[in-house]
Amino acid sequence: MRKKLILLVVSLLAFVLNANAQFTKNTSTTSVPGQNASSTNINGNSSVQADTSQTLSVRHYLRGLLHKDTLSIWHMVGGSFVFPGGCQIYNRQYWKLPIVYGGLGAGLYLGISNNLKYQETGLNKYKNYRTLAYAGAAVTYWWALMDGTTCYKSQKRDDPAKATFYALLCPGLGQAYNGDYWKIPLYYSGFLGVGYYVNYMNIQYRRFKYIYNLSEDSSSGYVGHITSKTALYYRDLYRRYRDYGYVAGIVFYAITVIDANVFSYMSDFEVNDDISLNVSPAAVPIISPMYASNTSGGVTSTASAMGFQMQFRF
């Protein structure tokens, strides 16, 4: 079940991180400006190259860290998931690197050393130290990504990429970035509900697991009214329900990320209470080779027909 949950998380993250493709890629086969251009130059007299990259490459990421190329926030933070500290290097905040690498190094070193001591002695205090050390390393890693997302200078105020990474790193923060504060209590109520459900099912699962193990042990002297077969049935039942809760929590988390991404894209849509339909006569130009003539290399329509134009505002 753990492998299935990990696979589901990776699939959802891959979907979310590539959700911006639907807004940036044009798959239309109709004629569009520049469709037949064979060069990446913006114009024949310019040396500026158009950015045609679709995916992050190691070379492109390293050039960005050396400040020889520009990285989008998708590439910068995405690369920093693998190379911690990359955000701070790209943002030229080198003084933060000792915090990142010091926190990660200290946490991992203390975690490994205390884990060895726990295996040797079996003392719970080393187990607790190990957990705290690993937690400290995880918090440092999370902070490095959050800091990089916050300090990235976007060209527009409402950046969908920022909203997405905010929601990934802290549920509800993407909604706060979009100004949808009213959604935060709803989402956290959902998380609390899922957490309560998982905790209750886990308690019942551990209860019937204990009863089943006790009933199967002939030396325990178990004389309870719950039989071994019944305990086995309810143990598997509550374990399955608990796992369903885990899946529901992951799906709910993915919904918050998708919501932050989509509504950030829609933040600049014109939305008002004016719902109207306007139909008026108009002269419609006929664009056809039969009614066209070349003027200075361009095509100019020489005919038109009467028709109607319709404007629908919502």
PEMO-V259932 format. One record per pair of residues at least 12 apart in sequence whose ideal C-beta (glycine too) atoms are under 10 Angstrom apart, sorted by sequence separation. I is the first residue (numbers start at 1). J is the second residue. If there is no record, write none. Layout:
BEGIN
i;j
I;J
I;J
END
This chain:
BEGIN
i;j
40;52
64;76
85;97
88;100
114;126
115;127
117;129
118;130
149;161
150;162
162;174
163;175
165;177
166;178
172;184
175;187
214;226
215;227
216;228
287;299
290;302
291;303
37;50
76;89
77;90
84;97
85;98
87;100
88;101
113;126
114;127
117;130
118;131
149;162
152;165
163;176
164;177
171;184
172;185
174;187
211;224
215;228
288;301
290;303
291;304
61;75
65;79
73;87
76;90
85;99
86;100
114;128
115;129
116;130
149;163
160;174
163;177
172;186
212;226
214;228
215;229
287;301
288;302
291;305
56;71
60;75
61;76
64;79
65;80
71;86
75;90
76;91
85;100
114;129
115;130
149;164
150;165
162;177
163;178
172;187
211;226
212;227
213;228
215;230
216;231
285;300
286;301
288;303
34;50
53;69
56;72
71;87
84;100
85;101
113;129
114;130
115;131
149;165
150;166
162;178
171;187
172;188
211;227
212;228
215;231
216;232
285;301
286;302
287;303
61;78
62;79
73;90
84;101
113;130
114;131
148;165
149;166
160;177
163;180
171;188
211;228
212;229
214;231
215;232
284;301
285;302
286;303
51;69
56;74
57;75
61;79
65;83
111;129
112;130
114;132
115;133
159;177
160;178
208;226
212;230
213;231
285;303
286;304
51;70
53;72
56;75
60;79
61;80
71;90
84;103
85;104
110;129
111;130
114;133
115;134
146;165
149;168
150;169
158;177
171;190
172;191
207;226
211;230
212;231
285;304
286;305
55;75
56;76
65;85
70;90
80;100
84;104
110;130
111;131
113;133
114;134
145;165
146;166
149;169
158;178
167;187
171;191
211;231
212;232
284;304
285;305
51;72
58;79
61;82
62;83
65;86
111;132
112;133
149;170
158;179
210;231
211;232
212;233
283;304
284;305
53;75
56;78
57;79
61;83
64;86
65;87
67;89
110;132
111;133
112;134
146;168
208;230
209;231
212;234
213;235
282;304
283;305
284;306
56;79
66;89
67;90
110;133
111;134
145;168
146;169
208;231
209;232
211;234
212;235
282;305
283;306
284;307
58;82
62;86
65;89
66;90
109;133
110;134
111;135
145;169
146;170
149;173
207;231
208;232
211;235
212;236
282;306
283;307
284;308
58;83
61;86
64;89
65;90
67;92
107;132
108;133
111;136
208;233
209;234
210;235
281;306
282;307
284;309
64;90
107;133
108;134
110;136
111;137
143;169
208;234
209;235
281;307
282;308
283;309
106;133
107;134
110;137
111;138
142;169
146;173
150;177
207;234
208;235
209;236
281;308
282;309
107;135
108;136
109;137
142;170
149;177
207;235
208;236
280;308
281;309
282;310
25;54
61;90
107;136
108;137
205;234
206;235
208;237
209;238
279;308
280;309
24;54
106;136
107;137
204;234
205;235
208;238
209;239
279;309
280;310
106;137
107;138
204;235
205;236
207;238
208;239
278;309
279;310
280;311
104;136
105;137
107;139
108;140
205;237
206;238
278;310
279;311
21;54
103;136
104;137
107;140
204;237
205;238
206;239
277;310
278;311
279;312
103;137
104;138
106;140
107;141
204;238
205;239
277;311
278;312
103;138
105;140
203;238
204;239
205;240
276;311
277;312
278;313
103;139
104;140
201;237
202;238
205;241
206;242
276;312
277;313
18;55
103;140
104;141
201;238
202;239
204;241
205;242
275;312
276;313
277;314
102;140
103;141
200;238
201;239
204;242
205;243
275;313
276;314
101;140
201;240
202;241
203;242
274;313
275;314
100;140
103;143
104;144
201;241
202;242
274;314
99;140
100;141
103;144
200;241
201;242
202;243
272;313
273;314
200;242
201;243
272;314
100;143
101;144
198;241
199;242
201;244
202;245
270;313
271;314
99;143
100;144
197;241
198;242
201;245
202;246
270;314
99;144
100;145
197;242
198;243
200;245
201;246
198;244
199;245
96;143
97;144
100;147
197;244
198;245
96;144
99;147
100;148
197;245
198;246
196;245
195;245
198;248
96;147
194;245
197;248
198;249
20;72
96;148
193;245
194;246
197;249
84;137
194;247
20;74
93;147
194;248
195;249
93;148
96;151
193;248
194;249
18;74
84;140
85;141
88;144
91;147
193;249
194;250
17;74
84;141
87;144
91;148
194;251
86;144
87;145
90;148
93;151
190;248
191;249
194;252
85;144
86;145
87;146
88;147
89;148
91;150
92;151
190;249
193;252
194;253
17;77
81;141
84;144
87;147
88;148
91;151
17;78
80;141
84;145
87;148
90;151
91;152
191;252
86;148
87;149
90;152
91;153
190;252
191;253
85;148
87;150
88;151
190;253
17;81
80;144
81;145
84;148
87;151
80;145
87;152
187;252
190;255
191;256
187;253
190;256
77;144
80;147
13;81
77;145
80;148
187;255
188;256
77;146
79;148
80;149
187;256
186;256
77;148
76;148
77;149
184;256
187;259
76;149
183;256
73;148
77;152
73;149
76;152
183;259
183;260
73;152
180;259
72;152
73;153
180;260
183;263
71;152
73;154
171;252
175;256
178;259
72;154
171;253
174;256
178;260
78;161
173;256
174;257
177;260
178;261
180;263
77;161
171;255
172;256
174;258
175;259
176;260
178;262
179;263
180;264
76;161
77;162
168;253
171;256
174;259
175;260
178;263
179;264
73;159
74;160
75;161
167;253
168;254
170;256
171;257
174;260
178;264
72;159
73;160
74;161
77;164
78;165
81;168
167;254
173;260
174;261
177;264
178;265
180;267
73;161
77;165
167;255
168;256
169;257
172;260
175;263
178;266
179;267
72;161
73;162
76;165
167;256
168;257
171;260
174;263
175;264
178;267
74;164
167;257
174;264
177;267
73;164
74;165
77;168
166;257
167;258
73;165
77;169
165;257
167;259
168;260
164;257
167;260
168;261
163;257
164;258
166;260
167;261
165;260
163;259
164;260
165;261
163;260
164;261
167;264
162;260
163;261
164;262
166;264
163;262
160;260
161;261
163;263
164;264
160;261
163;264
160;262
162;264
163;265
160;263
161;264
160;264
163;267
158;263
159;264
160;265
158;264
160;266
158;265
160;267
158;266
159;267
158;267
157;267
158;268
156;267
157;268
156;268
23;160
20;160
19;160
20;161
17;161
20;164
19;164
17;164
16;164
17;165
16;165
16;167
17;168
16;168
13;168
16;253
1;239
5;243
8;246
12;250
16;254
19;257
23;261
1;240
4;243
8;247
11;250
12;251
15;254
19;258
23;262
17;257
22;262
1;242
2;243
5;246
9;250
12;253
13;254
16;257
20;261
1;243
4;246
5;247
8;250
12;254
15;257
16;258
19;261
23;265
4;247
8;251
11;254
12;255
15;258
19;262
22;265
2;246
5;249
9;253
13;257
16;260
17;261
1;246
5;250
9;254
12;257
16;261
20;265
1;247
8;254
12;258
19;265
END
